């Protein structure tokens, strides 16, 4: 055996089941050690001996910058995506750790000595098998980010509220029934995710966290909420989906609340007085609501409202005067006051119809209650006022006027969340949108002449609503699969011959609107991948056959198939509604 081959074999044996020497040497120099994705079942012993070796053991070269006395204390340790079931108490030998990442392992418990990591700032223990946390975790006073979603936690330590510096806390997808009562010290908390647990009640003290901007309580067993939310003045997003709620607490003083999601609860009515006037997105789908109150018109910032699948028979005509509404979903209601053909045409048609029903004198009664100055306003003041309003609303409406790229670039410093480019003469997807790729949630580009959506769309990872209706599109780029938060996709009135395959990877999608195209077939297996899909609109296409497997898409609540060429199911079954159509199709699925 040659000398070089023998040396290579020795090095291979030395590094098998351990950490390569070069990785340890780099950790000593940089203070960062990344051992993620190495299929480790235990942390190798040499990691715990990292700073216990002599100069000869470390065996650095003669460079002074690499000698042992120039080593940096370990500040960042990443052990993610391995097969660890335990973590040694030796973790305490790294007291300078600022970041400890243990996510995606098989940990059953954490070492008690973790309490000695006094300056730890971020701890990620998500996607493990933890049933409890050591009590000493509350001694990590500098902890600002704690991620522990997707475990089996049944409780949190009694004095959990001592973690006063937390800004982000994710406890979602565990088995928590109750929470510690005292959260009054966690005054810096901004994002709190408690979704998909078994919570029966919410501690009153959570409603006193002044900086809380994001709160997700979805998927619990909550039948009521604390009554006083007046201190949550920073709250912007509130998720209450999939609970047992029959009423809202008084949210009227949450003056920054923009998004409220209450789908799949037990609401029979909605009190508009409990909803702040700042609200922009309101979701009450899949409840038992019978009436929408007239004073919904008080919500003058409301842009999207989803009240589908309730027991609503009519809408107040005054809604037709709510000019900011861009999306109104009323499908799945026993509407008697609005014709079905009007509803099938979507938001614009419904709003137009409601406006025709307004009795003269009901709109604008209060318009002149406050006198307006006749003094001329300088252009500089007007511009400052406009910029202030955009900073507050984070919404830009350029609809029904010729588009100018400058109208976007001039606002590049504002984190816009909503942009409306409806009927602006666009012939291509505007590059200027890239200024807002991190903030944009709602984008409307309907009724234009766009024939191609470029790959830039993949950068808009915060998008929840994308409206591309009434263009000349035949395909979508594969990069659209990056839109992991997309809830609604509207591609109606285009030239698609099939639903693009990339759409089936949008696993958060709830509403897919594709009527008025040239679609020839339905990909049932693709639709089954969209486990949250509730609304599927395929009206007025060229579909010649409806596959029985479509009946296995059990999440569907509103299926629209009228105006196609298929003969089965027959028209009388379609008239019975979505549930009847799905039952019929399911019954035709071949048995094995």
C-alpha positions in Angstrom: 0.0 0.0 0.0 1.4 3.4 -1.0 2.3 5.9 1.7 -0.4 8.4 0.4 -3.1 5.8 0.3 -2.3 4.6 3.8 -2.4 8.2 5.1 -5.9 8.8 3.4 -7.2 5.6 5.0 -6.0 6.7 8.4 -7.7 10.0 8.0 -10.9 8.3 6.9 -10.9 6.0 9.9 -10.2 9.0 12.2 -13.2 10.9 10.9 -15.7 8.1 10.7 -18.5 8.5 13.3 -16.8 11.7 14.5 -16.3 15.3 13.4 -13.7 16.2 10.8 -10.7 17.9 12.4 -11.0 20.9 10.0 -14.5 21.5 11.3 -13.4 21.6 14.9 -10.5 23.9 14.0 -12.8 26.3 12.2 -15.2 26.3 15.2 -12.3 27.3 17.5 -11.4 30.2 15.2 -15.0 31.4 14.5 -17.0 30.5 17.5 -19.5 28.7 15.3 -20.0 24.9 15.0 -22.5 23.5 12.4 -23.1 19.8 12.6 -26.6 19.8 11.0 -27.7 17.0 8.7 -24.9 14.5 9.6 -27.3 11.6 10.8 -25.8 11.9 14.3 -27.3 9.7 17.0 -25.2 11.3 19.7 -23.0 14.3 19.8 -19.4 13.1 19.2 -17.1 13.2 22.3 -14.6 15.5 20.6 -17.2 18.3 20.6 -17.3 18.2 24.4 -13.5 18.2 24.4 -13.3 21.2 22.1 -11.6 23.5 24.6 -10.1 20.8 26.8 -7.3 19.9 24.4 -3.7 20.9 24.8 -1.8 22.8 22.1 -0.3 19.5 20.9 -3.7 17.8 20.7 -5.1 20.6 18.6 -2.0 20.4 16.4 -2.6 23.7 14.6 0.0 24.9 12.1 2.6 27.3 13.3 0.5 30.4 12.4 0.1 32.5 15.5 -3.5 33.3 14.6 -4.4 29.6 15.0 -2.7 28.9 18.3 -4.9 27.6 21.2 -4.6 30.9 23.1 -6.3 32.7 20.3 -9.4 30.4 20.3 -12.8 32.0 20.3 -15.5 30.7 22.7 -18.3 28.9 21.0 -21.3 31.2 20.5 -23.3 29.3 17.9 -24.0 25.5 18.0 -26.2 24.0 15.3 -27.1 20.3 15.7 -30.3 20.4 13.6 -31.6 17.6 11.4 -29.9 14.7 13.0 -31.2 11.7 15.0 -30.3 12.9 18.5 -32.5 11.4 21.3 -30.6 13.0 24.2 -28.3 15.9 24.7 -25.4 15.6 27.2 -25.3 17.7 30.4 -21.9 18.7 29.1 -23.7 21.4 27.1 -22.8 23.6 30.1 -19.2 23.7 29.0 -20.2 26.3 26.4 -21.5 29.1 28.7 -20.9 31.7 25.9 -23.5 30.2 23.6 -25.9 32.7 22.1 -27.6 30.4 19.6 -28.4 26.8 20.1 -30.3 25.0 17.3 -31.6 21.5 18.0 -34.6 21.4 15.7 -35.6 18.3 13.7 -34.2 15.6 16.0 -35.8 13.0 18.2 -35.1 14.6 21.6 -37.3 13.3 24.5 -35.8 15.7 27.1 -33.4 18.5 27.5 -30.4 18.5 29.9 -31.0 20.2 33.3 -27.7 22.0 32.8 -29.2 24.1 30.0 -30.0 26.6 32.7 -26.3 27.5 32.8 -26.3 29.0 29.3 -27.0 32.4 30.9 -26.5 34.6 27.7 -28.4 32.3 25.3 -30.5 34.5 22.9 -32.1 31.9 20.6 -33.1 28.4 21.3 -34.7 26.2 18.6 -36.0 22.9 19.9 -38.8 22.5 17.3 -39.7 19.2 15.6 -38.6 16.9 18.4 -40.4 14.6 20.8 -40.2 16.7 24.0 -43.0 16.0 26.6 -41.7 18.6 29.1 -39.1 21.3 29.6 -36.7 21.5 32.5 -37.8 24.0 35.1 -34.4 25.7 34.8 -35.2 27.0 31.3 -36.9 30.0 33.0 -33.4 31.1 34.2 -32.4 31.9 30.6 -33.2 35.6 31.2 -31.7 36.8 27.9 -33.6 34.5 25.7 -35.4 36.5 23.0 -36.4 33.7 20.6 -37.8 30.3 21.7 -39.1 27.9 19.1 -40.6 24.7 20.3 -43.3 23.9 17.8 -44.1 20.3 16.8 -43.3 18.5 20.0 -45.5 16.7 22.5 -45.4 19.2 25.3 -48.3 18.9 27.7 -47.4 21.9 30.0 -44.9 24.7 30.4 -42.9 25.4 33.5 -44.8 27.2 36.3 -42.6 30.4 36.2 -42.4 30.5 32.4 -43.4 34.2 32.6 -39.9 35.0 34.0 -38.6 34.9 30.5 -39.0 38.7 30.3 -36.9 39.3 27.2 -38.8 37.0 24.8 -39.8 38.6 21.5 -40.8 35.5 19.6 -42.4 32.4 21.1 -43.7 29.5 19.0 -45.5 26.7 21.0 -47.7 25.5 18.1 -48.5 21.9 17.4 -48.1 20.5 20.9 -50.6 19.1 23.5 -51.0 22.1 25.8 -54.3 22.3 27.6 -53.4 25.1 30.0 -50.8 27.8 30.1 -49.1 29.4 33.1 -51.2 32.2 34.5 -48.7 35.0 34.8 -47.3 36.5 31.5 -47.1 40.1 32.9 -43.3 40.2 32.8 -43.0 39.2 29.1 -43.5 42.8 28.0 -41.3 42.6 24.9 -43.2 39.7 23.3 -44.1 40.5 19.7 -45.0 37.2 18.1 -46.9 34.4 19.9 -48.0 31.2 18.2 -50.1 28.8 20.2 -51.9 27.2 17.3 -52.8 23.5 17.2 -52.8 22.7 20.8 -55.7 21.6 23.1 -56.1 24.9 25.0 -59.3 25.3 26.9 -58.8 28.9 28.0 -56.4 31.8 27.6 -54.8 33.5 30.6 -56.0 37.1 31.1 -52.4 38.3 31.4 -51.6 37.5 27.7 -54.1 40.3 26.8 -51.8 42.7 28.6 -48.7 42.3 26.5 -48.2 45.8 25.0 -45.9 45.0 22.0 -47.7 41.8 20.8 -48.3 42.2 17.1 -49.0 38.6 16.0 -51.2 36.1 18.0 -52.2 32.7 16.6 -54.7 30.7 18.7 -56.0 28.5 15.8 -56.8 24.9 16.3 -57.6 24.8 20.0 -60.7 24.1 22.1 -61.4 27.7 23.1 -65.1 28.5 23.7 -64.4 32.0 25.0 -61.7 34.6 25.3 -60.8 37.1 28.0 -62.9 40.2 27.8 -60.4 43.0 28.0 -58.0 43.4 25.0 -57.6 47.2 25.3 -53.9 46.9 26.1 -53.1 45.0 22.8 -52.6 48.3 20.9 -49.8 46.8 18.7 -51.8 43.8 17.6 -51.8 43.5 13.8 -52.8 39.9 13.1 -55.1 37.7 15.1 -55.9 34.1 14.2 -58.8 32.3 15.9 -59.6 29.6 13.3 -60.8 26.2 14.3 -62.1 26.8 17.8 -65.5 26.8 19.5 -66.0 30.5 19.8 -69.5 32.0 19.6 -68.5 35.6 20.1 -65.5 38.0 20.0 -64.1 39.9 22.9 -64.2 43.7 22.5 -61.3 44.4 20.0 -62.4 47.9 19.3 -59.3 49.5 21.0 -56.9 47.3 19.1 -56.3 50.2 16.7 -53.6 48.6 14.7 -55.4 45.3 14.0 -55.4 44.7 10.3 -56.2 41.0 9.9 -58.8 38.9 11.8 -59.3 35.2 11.0 -62.3 33.5 12.6 -63.1 30.6 10.2 -64.6 27.3 11.5 -66.0 28.4 14.8 -69.5 28.5 16.2 -70.4 32.2 15.5 -74.1 32.8 14.8 -73.7 36.6 14.6 -71.1 39.2 14.3 -70.9 42.3 16.4 -69.3 45.0 14.3 -68.8 47.2 17.4 -66.3 44.7 18.7 -64.1 45.1 15.6 -61.7 48.0 15.2 -62.1 50.3 12.2 -58.5 49.6 11.2 -59.4 46.1 10.0 -58.5 45.3 6.4 -59.0 41.5 6.2 -62.0 39.8 7.9 -62.6 36.1 7.7 -65.7 34.4 9.2 -66.1 31.5 6.7 -67.5 28.2 7.9 -69.6 29.4 10.8 -73.4 29.7 11.3 -73.8 33.4 10.8 -77.3 34.4 9.6 -77.1 38.2 9.3 -74.5 40.7 8.3 -75.3 44.0 10.2 -75.8 47.2 8.4 -73.1 48.9 10.4 -70.5 46.8 8.7 -70.1 50.0 6.5 -68.3 51.5 9.5 -65.3 49.4 8.6 -64.1 51.8 6.0 -60.6 50.2 5.7 -62.0 46.7 5.0 -60.6 45.2 1.8 -61.3 41.5 2.0 -64.1 39.8 3.7 -64.8 36.0 3.6 -68.2 35.0 4.9 -68.6 31.8 2.8 -70.3 28.7 4.0 -72.6 30.3 6.6 -76.4 30.7 6.8 -76.6 34.2 5.2 -79.6 34.8 3.0 -78.9 38.5 2.1 -76.4 41.2 2.3 -77.0 44.8 3.4 -77.0 47.0 0.2 -74.8 49.6 2.1 -71.9 47.2 1.5 -72.0 48.3 -2.1 -70.7 51.7 -1.0 -67.6 50.3 0.7 -65.1 51.3 -2.0 -62.1 49.7 -0.5 -63.5 46.1 -0.7 -61.5 44.2 -3.3 -62.6 40.6 -2.4 -65.9 39.5 -1.1 -66.5 35.8 -0.8 -70.1 34.7 -0.1 -70.1 31.3 -1.7 -71.8 28.5 0.1 -74.6 30.6 1.6 -78.4 30.2 1.0 -78.5 33.5 -0.8 -82.0 34.6 -1.7 -81.4 38.3 -2.0 -78.8 38.0 -4.7 -79.1 35.9 -7.9 -76.7 33.0 -8.3 -75.4 34.3 -11.6 -74.4 37.5 -10.0 -72.6 35.6 -7.2 -70.8 33.4 -9.7 -69.3 36.5 -11.4 -67.4 37.5 -8.3 -66.7 40.5 -6.1 -67.1 43.3 -8.7 -70.5 42.0 -9.9 -71.8 41.6 -6.3 -70.7 45.0 -5.3 -72.2 46.6 -8.4 -75.5 44.8 -7.6 -75.5 45.9 -4.0 -75.0 49.5 -5.1 -78.1 49.4 -7.3 -80.1 48.4 -4.2 -79.0 51.4 -2.1 -81.9 53.6 -1.3 -81.1 57.3 -2.1 -80.1 59.2 1.0 -78.6 56.3 2.9 -75.0 57.0 1.8 -73.1 60.1 2.7 -75.5 61.3 5.4 -72.5 62.1 7.6 -70.2 63.2 4.8 -70.5 66.9 5.6 -70.8 66.8 9.3 -67.3 68.3 9.6 -66.6 71.5 7.8 -63.6 71.5 5.5 -61.1 74.4 5.1 -61.2 76.2 1.8 -57.5 77.3 2.2 -55.3 76.0 -0.6 -53.0 73.1 0.3 -49.4 73.2 -0.9 -48.2 70.3 -3.1 -45.4 69.6 -0.5 -48.0 69.2 2.3 -50.2 67.1 0.1 -47.3 64.8 -0.7 -46.3 64.5 3.0 -49.9 63.7 3.8 -50.1 61.1 1.1 -46.9 59.4 2.3 -48.1 59.4 5.9 -51.4 57.7 4.8 -49.4 55.1 2.9 -47.2 54.4 5.8 -50.2 53.9 8.0 -52.4 51.9 5.7 -49.5 50.1 3.8 -52.0 49.9 0.9 -51.5 51.4 -2.6 -54.4 51.6 -5.1 -53.4 52.4 -8.6 -56.4 50.9 -10.3 -58.2 52.3 -13.3 -55.4 54.6 -14.4 -52.3 54.1 -16.7 -49.5 52.4 -14.9 -46.2 54.2 -14.4 -43.1 52.3 -13.0 -42.2 55.6 -11.2 -45.4 55.2 -9.1 -43.7 52.2 -7.4 -40.1 53.2 -7.3 -41.0 56.5 -5.5 -42.5 54.4 -2.7 -39.7 51.8 -2.4 -39.0 52.8 1.3 -42.6 52.0 2.4 -43.2 48.3 3.3 -46.5 48.1 1.3 -48.7 45.1 2.1 -51.4 45.6 -0.5 -51.0 46.8 -4.1 -53.9 47.1 -6.6 -53.0 47.3 -10.3 -56.4 46.4 -11.6 -57.1 47.7 -15.2 -53.8 49.7 -15.5 -52.9 48.6 -19.0 -50.1 46.3 -17.9 -48.7 44.1 -20.6 -46.1 42.4 -18.4 -45.4 41.7 -14.8 -43.9 45.0 -13.5 -40.3 44.7 -12.2 -40.9 47.7 -9.9 -42.8 45.4 -7.6 -39.6 43.8 -6.4 -39.2 46.7 -3.9 -42.0 45.2 -1.9 -41.2 41.5 -2.2 -40.6 41.0 1.6 -43.8 42.9 2.7 -46.4 42.4 0.0 -49.4 40.2 1.0 -52.1 41.1 -1.5 -51.4 41.8 -5.2 -54.1 42.5 -7.7 -53.2 42.6 -11.4 -56.6 41.8 -12.9 -58.1 43.1 -16.2 -54.8 43.8 -17.9 -52.9 42.3 -20.9 -50.3 40.3 -19.1 -49.3 37.2 -21.1 -46.3 36.1 -18.9 -45.6 36.1 -15.2 -41.8 36.1 -14.7 -39.9 34.1 -12.2 -39.7 37.2 -10.0 -43.0 36.1 -8.5 -41.1 33.5 -6.5 -39.5 36.2 -4.4 -42.9 37.4 -2.9 -42.9 34.8 -0.1 -45.3 36.8 2.1 -48.1 36.8 -0.5 -51.4 35.5 0.7 -53.7 36.7 -2.1 -52.8 36.9 -5.8 -55.3 38.1 -8.4 -54.3 37.6 -12.0 -57.9 37.4 -13.5 -58.7 38.7 -16.9 -55.3 38.6 -18.6 -53.8 36.5 -21.4 -51.9 33.9 -19.3 -51.4 30.4 -20.5 -48.9 29.3 -17.8 -47.4 30.1 -14.5 -43.6 29.9 -13.6 -42.4 27.1 -11.4 -41.1 29.7 -8.9 -44.7 30.3 -7.8 -44.2 27.2 -5.5 -42.2 29.5 -3.3 -45.4 31.2 -2.2 -46.0 29.0 0.8 -48.4 31.4 2.4 -50.7 31.8 -0.6 -54.3 31.4 0.5 -56.1 32.6 -2.7 -55.1 32.4 -6.3 -57.4 34.0 -8.9 -56.6 33.1 -12.6 -60.1 33.5 -14.0 -60.7 34.7 -17.5 -57.3 33.8 -18.9 -56.2 31.2 -21.6 -55.2 28.2 -19.4 -55.9 24.8 -20.8 -55.2 23.2 -17.5 -54.4 24.1 -13.9 -50.6 24.6 -13.9 -48.8 21.7 -12.1 -46.9 24.1 -9.9 -50.3 25.2 -8.3 -50.6 21.8 -6.7 -47.5 22.5 -4.5 -49.2 25.6 -2.9 -50.2 23.7 0.2 -51.7 26.7 2.1 -54.1 27.4 -0.8 -57.7 27.7 0.3 -59.3 29.3 -2.8 -58.5 28.5 -6.4 -60.5 30.5 -8.9 -60.1 29.3 -12.5 -63.4 29.9 -14.3 -63.6 31.3 -17.8 -60.5 29.6 -19.2 -60.0 26.7 -21.7 -59.4 24.0 -19.1 -60.1 20.5 -20.6 -59.6 18.2 -17.7 -59.4 18.1 -13.9 -56.3 16.7 -12.1 -58.0 15.1 -9.1 -54.7 13.7 -7.7 -53.1 17.1 -7.8 -56.1 18.7 -6.1 -55.9 16.1 -3.3 -52.5 17.5 -2.4 -54.2 20.8 -1.5 -55.4 19.7 1.8 -56.8 23.1 2.8 -58.6 23.8 -0.5 -62.1 25.0 0.3 -63.2 26.8 -2.9 -62.6 25.5 -6.4 -64.2 27.5 -9.3 -64.0 25.8 -12.7 -67.1 27.3 -14.4 -67.3 28.0 -18.1 -64.3 25.9 -19.2 -64.1 23.0 -21.7 -64.1 20.1 -19.1 -65.6 17.0 -20.8 -65.3 14.6 -17.8 -65.4 15.0 -14.0 -63.2 12.3 -12.4 -64.9 10.5 -9.5 -61.7 11.0 -7.5 -62.6 14.6 -7.2 -65.1 13.4 -4.5 -62.1 12.5 -2.4 -61.0 16.2 -2.0 -62.8 16.3 1.3 -61.8 19.8 2.2 -63.9 21.3 -0.5 -66.9 23.4 0.6 -67.6 25.3 -2.6 -67.3 23.6 -5.9 -68.4 25.4 -9.1 -68.5 23.3 -12.3 -71.4 24.9 -14.3 -70.9 25.9 -17.9 -68.7 22.9 -19.0 -69.4 20.1 -21.6 -69.5 17.1 -19.2 -72.7 15.1 -18.9 -72.0 13.5 -15.5 -72.8 14.6 -12.9 -76.1 15.8 -14.3 -77.4 19.3 -13.9 -80.0 18.3 -11.2 -77.1 17.0 -9.0 -75.1 20.2 -9.5 -78.1 22.2 -8.4 -78.1 20.4 -5.0 -74.8 22.0 -4.1 -71.2 21.0 -3.4 -71.9 18.4 -0.7 -74.2 16.5 -3.0 -71.8 16.6 -6.0 -68.9 15.3 -3.9 -71.0 12.5 -2.4 -72.1 11.5 -5.9 -68.5 11.5 -7.2 -67.2 9.6 -4.2 -69.8 6.9 -4.8 -68.4 6.4 -8.3 -64.8 5.8 -7.2 -63.9 2.3 -8.2 -63.4 -0.1 -5.3 -60.3 -2.1 -5.2 
